[in-house]
Amino acid sequence: MAGGTISFFTDMLQQIAERGRSLVSGGRVEPRSAEALAALAEDLLSGVGEATSVARAGDLLAAYAAAPLPVRRGFLVLLAGRFGPVEERIAHAIEAYAQAPGPRMAMALHLAAEPRRQDLFRKLNRAPGGTLALVRMREDVLALMAEEPALADVDADFRHLFASWFNRGFLALRRIDWTSPANVLEKIVAYEAVHRIENLEDLKSRLAPPDRRLYAFFHPALAEEPLIFVEVALTREIPGAIAGILAPARTPVSADDATIAVFYAISNCQKGLAGVSFGSFLIKQVVEELRRDLPGLRTFATLSPVPGFAAWLRRTLADDTDPALSKEERAALAAHWADGFETREPAREALREPLRAACATYLARARGPSGKPLDPVARFHLGNGARLERVNAFGDLSEKGLSQAAGTMVNYLYDLDTIERNHEAYAERGEVAISGEVRRLAKGTRALTPARGTPSPDARSPEREAAKESG
């Protein structure tokens, strides 16, 4: 019923846009300059009728999408410079509030201070496909922001609006299986950001067996576009390596016999929604779904990558005075941590404990400029109330796993009895919940901070890192 209602309104908006477009441009998408795109934006803000407004919004979005990157860049810079708050309007509102302070005048001041871009984005959102087009536009903003600092204001407006438009109340959780529509399955393959899906057989092995689940969040305005999805393995023990999870020839476990749900990959699908948090909601709702369908499940854990570990370890090895590594660990790493170590059994044995200890120290002690854990995946799970449970040497010996984490993976445990307490301790005091085993491995009793000027996941972009994976 809900889907039919959405379809009805979508069709109606499409008809309105088409009728309006016949009045405006005949539906032709012609090459435009950045100035011409800005002129279209001014026209859209001029307050025309609904049909014409929807048509102009569609024309502007189509022209933007068809423009080459330099034109899109120029238009976004114009958005930053010309479509901010109107200073005269703010001054009048401030004067009016000073003369008659109160809730009504405060609201008038709030509205006067709103950048014109926000009204523009709302009008663009009315066009058919407008929401997805704006998400794509923000992808350009994020990609260009380092070179065009003024775009930070445009990004702030996007984040403000997206936080409301993609509120948890609008999201629908759907289980994706082998019988799901082909276009959705294609997007799962394309968006998998943690453990690449090689082919259809690989995809089927993650969806069809009785001990596999995949859940995704969808938004009604983005129809068949998943926002974020999580892959789940049902097991009888917490795994320490990904190879067994992904092995095509493994023997499936009966879902009714499983006692553990392992979140082994979480992929954010829309780069333009970076910084709009869905992951915590996703995990909590998936846990609820699994507990309802499979009451025999007792434990909820992850098998997670450690994307910043290898880079941190190289920097730490280069500094002989860094207390994060013992003398013995430095010697073992210097002697054996080299390309191909994973194929040499003596090297593996010599590195197993030093890598576990170093990774435990990195996750439990290393901090970025924000004071939060340096590792983006750790920030996600620990911030959601999970406990750092176990460090696994040689958990991921793929090329990506070796380059990012020296092959190491970790387990975070979602203990339902302590999630809220852990979350509050992390949010209020920066405390990291870790198991006794990890505590024994980790060095020191205080946080380790990167040296001044040292690059870190914090310094690059927390949103960009979190968009890759959080499970």
C-alpha positions in Angstrom: 0.0 0.0 0.0 2.8 2.5 1.0 4.7 1.6 -2.1 1.7 2.3 -4.3 1.1 5.6 -2.7 4.7 6.6 -3.2 4.5 5.5 -6.9 1.3 7.5 -7.3 2.8 10.7 -6.0 6.0 10.2 -8.0 4.0 9.8 -11.2 2.0 12.9 -10.3 5.1 15.0 -9.8 6.6 13.7 -13.0 3.4 14.8 -14.9 3.6 18.3 -13.2 7.2 18.6 -14.2 6.7 17.6 -17.8 3.8 20.0 -18.2 5.8 22.8 -16.6 8.9 22.0 -18.7 6.8 22.5 -21.8 6.2 26.0 -20.6 9.9 26.7 -19.8 12.3 24.8 -22.1 10.7 22.0 -23.9 12.7 19.5 -21.9 15.9 20.1 -23.8 19.2 19.8 -21.9 21.6 22.2 -23.5 25.2 23.0 -22.5 25.3 25.7 -19.8 28.0 27.7 -18.2 28.4 28.1 -14.5 26.9 31.6 -14.7 23.9 30.2 -16.7 23.4 27.5 -14.0 23.4 30.3 -11.3 20.9 32.2 -13.4 18.6 29.2 -13.4 19.0 29.0 -9.7 18.0 32.6 -9.3 14.9 32.0 -11.5 14.0 29.0 -9.4 14.1 31.1 -6.2 12.0 33.9 -7.8 8.7 32.4 -6.6 7.0 31.1 -9.7 4.0 28.7 -9.8 4.3 25.1 -8.6 4.4 23.4 -12.1 6.9 25.9 -13.5 9.0 25.6 -10.3 9.2 21.8 -10.5 10.1 22.0 -14.2 12.8 24.6 -13.6 14.2 22.5 -10.8 14.4 19.5 -13.1 16.0 21.6 -15.8 18.7 22.9 -13.4 19.5 19.4 -12.1 19.6 18.0 -15.6 21.9 20.8 -16.8 24.1 20.4 -13.8 24.4 16.6 -14.3 25.2 17.1 -18.0 27.9 19.8 -17.4 31.6 19.0 -17.3 33.4 19.1 -14.0 34.9 22.6 -14.4 31.4 24.0 -15.0 29.9 22.1 -12.0 32.8 23.3 -9.9 32.2 26.9 -11.0 28.5 26.6 -10.2 29.2 25.3 -6.7 31.6 28.1 -6.0 28.9 30.6 -7.1 26.5 28.8 -4.7 29.0 29.4 -1.9 29.5 33.1 -2.8 26.1 34.3 -4.0 23.5 32.1 -2.3 24.3 32.6 1.4 22.3 34.6 3.9 21.1 38.1 2.9 22.9 40.5 5.3 20.2 43.2 5.0 17.5 40.8 6.0 19.6 39.6 9.0 20.2 43.2 10.1 16.5 44.1 10.0 15.6 40.9 11.9 18.2 41.7 14.6 16.8 45.2 14.9 13.3 43.9 15.1 14.3 41.4 17.8 16.1 44.0 19.8 12.9 46.2 19.8 10.5 43.3 20.7 12.4 40.2 21.9 10.3 37.1 22.1 9.7 33.7 20.5 8.1 35.2 17.4 10.9 37.6 16.6 13.5 34.9 17.4 11.9 32.7 14.8 12.0 35.6 12.3 15.7 36.1 13.0 16.3 32.4 12.6 14.6 32.4 9.2 16.4 35.6 8.1 19.7 34.0 8.8 19.1 30.9 6.7 21.3 30.8 3.6 19.4 31.1 0.3 21.0 27.8 -0.7 18.8 25.9 1.6 15.7 27.2 0.0 17.2 26.4 -3.4 18.0 22.8 -2.3 14.4 22.3 -1.0 13.0 23.5 -4.4 15.4 21.2 -6.3 14.3 18.3 -4.1 10.8 18.6 -5.4 11.8 17.6 -8.9 11.4 13.9 -9.8 14.7 12.2 -8.8 15.7 15.4 -7.0 16.9 13.8 -3.8 19.3 11.5 -5.5 20.5 14.3 -7.7 21.3 16.4 -4.7 23.2 13.5 -3.1 25.3 13.3 -6.2 25.8 17.1 -6.1 27.2 16.8 -2.6 29.6 14.1 -3.8 31.1 16.9 -6.0 31.2 19.2 -3.0 33.1 16.7 -0.9 35.6 15.9 -3.7 36.3 19.6 -4.3 36.3 21.0 -0.8 40.0 20.6 -0.2 40.8 22.8 -3.2 37.8 25.2 -2.7 37.5 25.9 1.1 34.4 28.1 0.5 32.5 25.0 -0.3 32.5 24.1 3.4 29.5 26.4 3.7 27.7 24.6 1.0 28.5 21.3 2.6 27.1 22.5 5.9 23.8 23.3 4.3 23.7 19.8 2.7 24.4 18.2 6.0 21.8 20.3 7.8 19.1 19.3 5.3 20.1 15.7 4.8 20.0 15.1 8.6 16.3 15.9 8.4 15.5 14.3 5.1 17.3 11.0 6.0 15.9 10.9 9.5 15.8 7.3 10.9 12.0 7.6 10.8 12.0 7.6 7.0 14.3 4.6 6.6 13.0 1.1 5.9 15.1 -2.0 6.7 14.9 -4.7 4.1 16.5 -8.1 4.0 18.2 -8.7 0.7 18.4 -12.3 -0.6 19.1 -14.2 -3.8 15.5 -13.6 -5.0 15.7 -9.7 -4.6 15.4 -7.6 -7.8 18.4 -7.8 -10.1 19.0 -4.0 -10.0 19.3 -4.1 -6.2 21.7 -7.1 -6.3 23.8 -5.2 -8.9 24.1 -2.3 -6.5 25.1 -4.6 -3.6 28.0 -5.8 -5.8 29.0 -2.3 -6.8 28.8 -0.8 -3.3 30.5 -3.6 -1.3 33.4 -1.6 0.1 35.0 -4.1 2.5 35.3 -7.6 1.0 34.9 -7.3 -2.8 32.3 -9.5 -4.5 34.0 -11.1 -7.4 31.1 -12.6 -9.4 27.6 -13.9 -9.2 28.6 -17.1 -7.5 30.4 -15.0 -4.8 27.3 -12.9 -4.4 25.1 -16.0 -4.1 27.4 -17.5 -1.4 26.7 -14.4 0.7 22.9 -14.4 0.2 21.5 -17.8 -0.4 22.9 -20.2 2.3 20.9 -20.6 5.5 23.6 -19.1 7.7 24.0 -15.9 5.7 21.9 -12.6 6.0 22.2 -9.2 4.4 20.1 -6.2 5.5 20.0 -2.8 4.0 18.4 0.6 4.8 16.3 2.2 2.0 14.7 5.7 1.8 11.4 6.2 -0.1 12.9 9.0 -2.2 15.7 6.8 -3.4 13.6 3.8 -4.3 16.0 0.9 -5.2 19.1 2.7 -4.0 20.4 1.1 -0.7 21.9 3.6 1.7 23.9 1.2 3.8 24.0 -2.6 4.2 25.4 -5.1 6.6 26.5 -8.7 5.9 25.9 -11.2 8.6 27.3 -14.7 9.2 25.5 -17.1 11.6 28.0 -19.2 13.4 28.7 -21.3 16.5 32.0 -19.5 17.4 33.4 -16.0 16.9 35.7 -16.2 13.9 39.2 -14.8 13.8 39.7 -14.7 10.1 37.7 -13.7 7.1 38.8 -16.6 4.8 36.5 -19.1 6.4 33.5 -16.7 6.2 34.0 -16.1 2.5 35.1 -19.6 1.5 32.8 -20.9 -1.3 33.2 -24.5 -0.4 32.4 -24.3 3.3 29.7 -26.3 5.0 26.8 -24.0 6.0 25.5 -24.0 9.5 21.8 -24.5 10.1 20.3 -21.1 11.1 18.5 -22.8 14.0 21.8 -24.2 15.3 23.7 -20.9 15.2 24.3 -19.1 18.5 26.4 -16.2 17.2 25.7 -13.5 14.6 28.8 -12.0 13.1 28.7 -8.6 11.3 31.6 -9.0 8.9 31.0 -6.1 6.6 29.2 -2.8 6.7 29.2 -0.7 3.5 27.9 2.9 3.1 26.6 3.1 -0.4 26.1 6.9 -1.0 29.3 9.0 -0.8 27.1 12.1 -0.8 25.6 11.1 2.5 28.9 10.9 4.3 28.5 12.2 7.8 24.8 11.3 8.0 24.9 8.4 10.4 22.9 5.3 9.6 25.3 2.6 11.0 24.3 2.6 14.6 20.6 2.5 13.7 21.3 -0.3 11.3 23.1 -2.6 13.8 20.5 -2.1 16.5 17.6 -2.9 14.2 19.4 -5.9 12.6 20.0 -7.2 16.1 16.3 -6.8 16.8 15.3 -8.6 13.6 17.7 -11.5 14.2 16.6 -12.0 17.8 13.0 -12.1 16.7 13.6 -14.6 13.9 16.3 -16.7 15.6 15.9 -16.7 19.4 18.8 -19.1 19.7 21.2 -16.3 19.0 23.1 -15.3 22.1 26.1 -13.3 20.9 26.5 -10.4 18.5 30.0 -9.6 17.4 31.9 -8.3 14.4 34.9 -9.4 12.4 36.3 -6.0 11.5 39.2 -4.5 9.5 41.7 -2.1 11.1 42.3 0.3 8.1 44.8 2.6 9.8 46.9 0.1 11.6 49.7 -0.5 9.1 50.3 3.2 8.5 50.4 3.8 12.2 52.8 0.9 12.7 55.2 2.2 10.1 55.3 5.6 11.7 55.8 4.1 15.2 58.7 1.9 14.0 60.3 4.9 12.5 60.4 6.6 15.9 62.8 4.8 18.2 61.5 6.8 21.2 57.8 5.9 20.8 56.8 3.8 23.8 54.0 2.0 21.9 56.4 -0.8 21.0 58.8 -2.8 23.2 62.4 -3.4 22.3 61.6 -7.0 21.5 58.6 -6.2 19.4 60.6 -3.6 17.4 63.3 -6.2 16.7 60.8 -8.8 15.5 59.0 -6.4 13.3 62.2 -5.0 11.8 63.4 -8.5 11.0 60.3 -10.1 9.7 57.6 -7.6 8.7 58.3 -7.3 4.9 56.5 -8.1 1.7 55.5 -11.8 1.5 55.9 -12.4 5.3 52.5 -14.1 5.3 53.8 -17.0 3.1 56.8 -17.7 5.4 55.9 -19.8 8.4 58.9 -18.7 10.6 58.1 -15.0 9.9 54.4 -15.6 10.8 55.3 -17.2 14.1 57.8 -14.5 14.9 55.2 -11.7 14.1 52.0 -13.2 15.6 52.3 -11.8 19.1 54.1 -8.5 18.2 51.4 -7.7 15.7 48.6 -8.5 18.2 50.2 -6.4 20.9 50.9 -3.5 18.5 47.4 -3.6 17.1 45.8 -3.7 20.6 47.9 -0.7 21.6 46.9 1.2 18.5 43.2 0.6 19.0 43.1 1.1 22.7 45.6 3.9 23.2 46.3 5.8 19.9 44.3 9.0 19.6 43.8 11.6 16.9 43.4 15.3 17.3 39.8 14.9 18.3 40.8 12.8 21.3 38.9 9.8 19.9 40.5 6.5 18.7 42.7 7.0 15.7 41.1 4.1 13.8 37.8 5.0 12.0 36.2 1.6 12.4 37.1 1.6 16.1 35.5 5.0 16.5 32.3 3.6 14.9 31.9 0.5 17.0 33.2 1.8 20.3 31.0 4.9 19.9 28.0 2.5 19.4 28.8 0.8 22.7 30.6 -2.3 21.5 33.6 -3.7 23.4 37.0 -4.4 21.8 37.1 -8.1 22.4 39.9 -9.8 20.6 42.8 -9.0 18.2 43.5 -11.6 15.5 46.8 -11.8 13.7 46.6 -12.9 10.0 42.8 -12.4 10.0 42.8 -11.0 6.4 45.7 -12.0 4.2 44.2 -10.3 1.1 46.2 -7.6 -0.6 43.9 -5.0 0.9 44.1 -6.5 4.4 47.9 -6.7 4.3 48.4 -3.2 3.0 46.0 -1.6 5.5 46.4 -3.7 8.6 49.3 -6.0 8.2 46.7 -8.8 7.9 45.2 -8.1 11.3 41.5 -8.1 12.1 39.6 -7.6 15.3 36.3 -8.6 17.0 34.1 -6.1 18.6 31.4 -7.5 20.9 27.9 -6.1 21.2 27.0 -7.2 24.7 23.3 -6.1 25.0 23.6 -5.7 28.7 26.4 -3.2 28.5 26.0 -1.3 25.2 24.3 1.7 26.7 26.8 2.0 29.6 29.8 1.7 27.2 28.3 4.2 24.8 27.8 6.8 27.6 31.3 6.3 29.0 32.8 6.7 25.5 30.7 9.8 24.6 31.1 11.6 28.0 34.6 10.6 29.1 36.2 9.1 26.0 36.6 5.7 27.8 37.2 2.7 25.5 35.6 -0.6 26.5 38.1 -3.4 26.1 38.3 -7.0 27.2 40.9 -8.2 29.7 42.8 -10.0 27.0 43.2 -6.8 24.9 44.0 -4.8 28.0 46.9 -7.1 28.7 48.2 -6.7 25.2 47.9 -3.0 25.0 50.8 -0.8 26.2 50.6 1.8 28.9 47.8 3.3 30.8 47.2 6.6 28.9 46.3 7.5 25.4 49.0 7.8 22.7 48.6 10.8 20.5 50.2 11.2 17.0 53.2 13.5 16.7 52.5 17.0 15.5 51.9 17.1 11.8 51.5 13.3 11.6 48.7 12.4 9.1 46.0 10.3 10.5 42.5 9.1 9.6 41.2 12.0 11.7 43.2 14.5 9.8 42.0 13.2 6.4 38.3 13.0 6.9 36.3 10.9 9.4 33.3 11.0 7.0 35.3 9.6 4.1 36.8 6.9 6.2 33.5 5.9 7.7 31.9 5.7 4.3 34.2 2.8 3.5 33.2 0.4 6.2 32.1 0.3 9.8 31.9 -3.4 10.5 
